[in-house]
Amino acid sequence: MSAVSSNDSSTQPLDEVTQFEQLRTTVEQEFEVEDSFVKYNIPTFYVKLRQDSKTAFLRLIKRLDPQGFVPVLRKRNGKTVLQVTQKPPMKPSRPIINIVLFFATLGTMLIAGYFQSQDVVGMVTFAAAIIAILGSHEMGHKIAADKHHVEATYPYFIPGPPPIGTFGAVIQQKSLPPNKDALFDIGSAGPIVGFLVAIAVTIIGLPLSRYAWIPEGSLTLPAPLLFSLIGLAFPPLEAIPPQTTEPVLAILLHPIAFAGWVGMIITVLNLIPVGMFDGGHIARTFFGKRTRSIISYLAIITFLILGLLIWEAFLIWAIIAIFFSSMRHPGPLDDTSKVTTWRKLVALGIAIIFFLSFPFLI
């Protein structure tokens, strides 16, 4: 059955009617169309899903791309709705911006490294370690995006003040993931790769650190569980100095070890399940709107409480999360397909990564 609801076919220009019929023919090559019409100038089709609908939708994307269109598949009011929209214009990337920001951030990282170590070696190794963690994190996103034919830029590094010298790095996605599998891969690849590099950096940095006796109540960094476990397996190589009048034994982190600590903290921050955070992408993959909202609110409230009672930095995290929670997640083009079983297992692994990287105050 074919109908035109917004503009009757008798009053539409002939080329628009012809285009609609061509689009219907293209859609029918991959889906069984129950009804079709134009709604708000958008060709809309009620379709039946079948066992291979996920791959059929991917094929439809390829069929429509040369025509300058992109399909969007959603469940609405018990029906499966496929709409075909014009591909939005895409501004070309300007690599010069990436390059300028990279070198600006490299400069601020070197300054931060020098503040920590007061020597050139510590300055350079700290900057190299942070760039390795952030760069691998963002390139994980970029490689996953390229794998799924999602347009994405190279990383934009963001310079910042000491003690870290950066506010992180981001990539910009210029098109939507084709399905939930792709959305999950893009959201999870960064934290996984960055986490693994942070582990390697920590293993290198902790043996280069040293012990020191400090006064009770001194300001110390909360240690992620995995960071503490690595410290047990790869302790500082220097011997514990004779105890002074100070009662608390601490580890003074080498700049490389501090970079590993920062990498784990960045992993936790990115995995907060809100908005366009990596954790928000993952939550969008598995949960509906109401469940995602509940999870986001619980995460924000938890960090607010932790910030008021335990560590002030959690308050900053909560404020950042509140800001990003206001951004509506567009989801993938195909929002009806199921996520593969192995990706569900990877999601459990990511939950473990979050727990291992969380800064516990002990």
N, C-alpha and C positions, 0 to 999 in steps of 0.2 A: 504494500500500500504506500502511496506517495501523496504527501500533502504539503501545502505551504501555509503556515499559520500567520506569520508576521506580515507578509506581503503576498497577496494572491498571485498565482502564476500568470493570470491574464493581464495583470498590470505591471509585471516585472519586465525589465528589458530582456530581450531575447538572449543576450550573451550571459546574463546572470542565471537564467533558467538552464541554459546549456551547461554552464559551469557546475550548477547544482547536480544535474543529471550525471555529469562526468564524475563528480565526487562520489555520488551514490554508487555508480558502477565500480569505482575503485574500492569503496568500502565493502561492497558485496563480494569482492574477490577474496576477502578474508573473514567476513562475518555474515551471519544470517540476519538480514535487516527486517525487523517487524514493522517499523514505521519510520517515516522520514519527513522532515519539514524544516523550514527556516525560522529560527527564533532570534529576534534582535540581530538580524543579519548574519547569524551564525548557522551554517548547515548542521542540523542535529539529527541523529539517528538512534532509534531504540534497537538494540541488537541483543542477540542471544549469545551467552558465553558457552564455550565448549572446552574440552580438555586441553586443547592446544592454543587457547586464546592468548596466552602470554607471548608465544612465538608468533602467532598471527598478528598481534599488535605491533611487534617489532618489524614484521614484514610490511605492515601498513605504513609505518613511519618512513621506511625506505621508498615506498611507492609514492607517497605524498610529497616527500622532500623536493624532488625536482620541480614540482608544480608550485612550490612556495607555500605549502600548507603543513600544519602539524596537527595530529589528532590528540584528543584528551578524553580519557575513559573514566567515568565515575558511576557510582551507585546512587540513585536518587529516587526516593519514594517507591522502593521495591523494583525499580526498573534499572537496566543497564543503559546508560546514556553515553553515546559517543559523539563528540562535537569536533568539527574541523575548523580550525582558525588559521588566519594568515600568520606566517612566521613573522615575529616582530623584527624590525630592523636591528642589526647588530653592529655596534660601533667597533671598529678595529682596535685592537690593543696597541698601546704605545710602550714598547719594551724599554724606552729610555727612562720612563718613570720607575719601572722596577729596578733598573740599574742604579739610578740616582738614590733611591730609597735604600737599596742594599748597602751602598758605600757610606751613606749617612749613618745607617744603623751600625755598620762595622765600626765607624768612628766612635759612636757613643758606647759600644760594647768594649772597645779598647780602653776608653776612659774609665768605664766601670771596672774592668779588670785591673787597671793600675791602682784604682782606689783600694782594691782588695789586697793586692800583693805587694805594691810599691816596687815592683821590678818588671822588666820587659818580658821575661819568660812567662810569668803568671798572667800578665796582661794579654799576651798573644794566645796562650793556651785557653784562657777563659773565653775569649771571643770566638775562637775556633770551635770550642765545645758547644757553646750556645747556638752558634750558626748551624752546627751539625744536627743538633736536636730540632731546632725550629725548621730548618730547611728540609730535613727528612720527613718531618710531620706534614708540611705543606706539599711536598712532592708526592707523598703517599696519596693525598687527595687528588693531585693533578694526574698521576698515573692511572688511578681508578676512574677518573672522569674521562680521560682519553680512551681507556678500554671500553667504556660504554658510550663513546661518541657524544659526550657532553662537552660543550664548549666551555673552557675554563682558562683563566689567565695563569701565568707563572706567579710565584709568590711575591706579594708586596710586604717587605719588611718595614716595621714601624719603629723608628728611633725613640729612645726614652732615657730617663736619667739613671744614675747609679741607684742601687747597687747592681742592677741587672743590665741596664743600658738599652733596653728595648721593651716595647709593649706587645711584642709578639710579631706574628706574620699572618697574612691571610691570602687566599686566592679568591677570585671572583668568578662565580659560575654564570655564564651568559645564556645557558639553556637549561631546561628541566631534565632530570634523569628520566629515562624511558619507563622504568617500573620500580617496584619496591626493592628488588634485588640490587639494582644500580644505586638507588638512594642509600641503602645500607652500606654497600661497598665504599661509596664515596665518603660517607660519614665516618666509617670505622677505620679506613685505611690509615688516615693521619695519626690518630691516637695510638694505633698498634705499632706503626713504624717508629714514631717518635718515642714511644715507651721503650722499645727495644734498644734504640740508640742511647736513651737516658740510662739504661742499665749498664751498657758498655762504658759510658762516660763515668758513671759512678764507680764501677770496678777499677777503672784506671785511676780515678782521683782519690779514693779513700786511702789507699796505701801511701799516697804522697802527702796526706794530711798528718797532723801531729797531735799528741795528747797535751793537755794543759789542766792545771788545777785552777778553778775559778770560785769566786765567792758564791755562797748560797743565795738563790734568788736572782742571779744574773740573767739577763735576757738571752735566751737560746732559741734555736729554730726547732719547731716541731718536726719530728722525723717520721716520714712515711714508713709503714711496716717493712716494705721491701728494702728501703734504704738501711734500716737497722739490721736486717738480716744480712745484707751485703757487707755491712760493717763488721759483723761477727765472722764472716768468711774471709774478708779481705781487710783486716784492720790496718791502721797506720803502721808503717815499718819501723818507725822510731820507737824506742823503748819509753815506757811510762816514766816521766821524771820523778825525782823524789818529792814526796808530798810536802807542801808548804803549810802555812797556816790556813790556806783555803781548803774547804771541805769537799768540794765537788770536782770530780774528774770529768772533763769534757774533751771533745775532739774539735780542734780548730781546723776547719775545712780548707783544703787546698782549693784554689779557684776552679779547678776541673771538677772536684767533688761538689762544690757549690753549684756548678752548672748542672750536674746530674740531679741534685736536689731540685733545682728550678724546673728541670725537665719533667720530673714526676708531679710537681705542683701544677704545671701547665697541663699535664694529662688529666688531672682531676678537674681543673677548671673547664677544660673543653668538653668533658663528659657530663657536665651538669645538664640534665634533660629539659632544656628550655629553648624556645625559639629556634634560631639558626645556628646554635652551638652544634658541635659534632654530636653531643648527646641528644640534642633536639632532633637531628636527622634520624638518629637511631630510634628514638621514641616515636617519631612520625611513621617509621617503617612498620612498627608492631602494634601500635595502640590507636584507638579512635580518639576523636576530639575531646570527649569528656574525660576519658582516662588520662590523656596527656595533660589536660589542665590540672587535674588532681595531683599528678606526679610533679608537675612544675611548681605548684603552690607549696606542696610538701617540701620540696627541695629548697625553695626560697626561705620558707619559715624555719627549716632546720639550720640553714646557714645564719639566719638572723639570730637565732637562739645561741648558736655556737659563738657568734661574734660578740654577743653581749656577755656571755658567761665565761668564755675560754680564751679566744684569740681574736684580736680586733680585725685581723686581715679577713676573717670570714664575713665581716660586715661589708667590706668592699666587694667581696665575691657576690654577696646577696644583692647589692645595689646594681652590679653589672648584670646579674641574672634577671632582675626586675626589668631593666632596660630592654634586654633582648627578648624577654617573654612577651613584650608588646608587639613583636614582629610576627605577623601571620605567616606560617609555613605553607608554601604553595603545594607541597607534595610532588609526587612523580606524575608523569603524563598518564600512565596506567595505574590507577589507584585501586584496582579490583583484583589484581593477581596476588597469589600467595608467595610468601618468602620460602626459599628452599630450606630443607632441614639442616644442612650443614651451616647455613648462615645463622640459624637459631642457636646452634652450638657455639659459634663464634661469639654471638651476643652474650652468652653465659661467660665466656672467657673475658669479654670486655668488662663485665660486671666485676670479675675477679681483679682485673687490672685496676679498676677504680678503687677497690678496697685496698689493694696492695700499695697504691700510690697516695692514699689519703693521709694527710698529715696528722698523726695522732700525737696528742700532748701527754707524754708520759715521763 
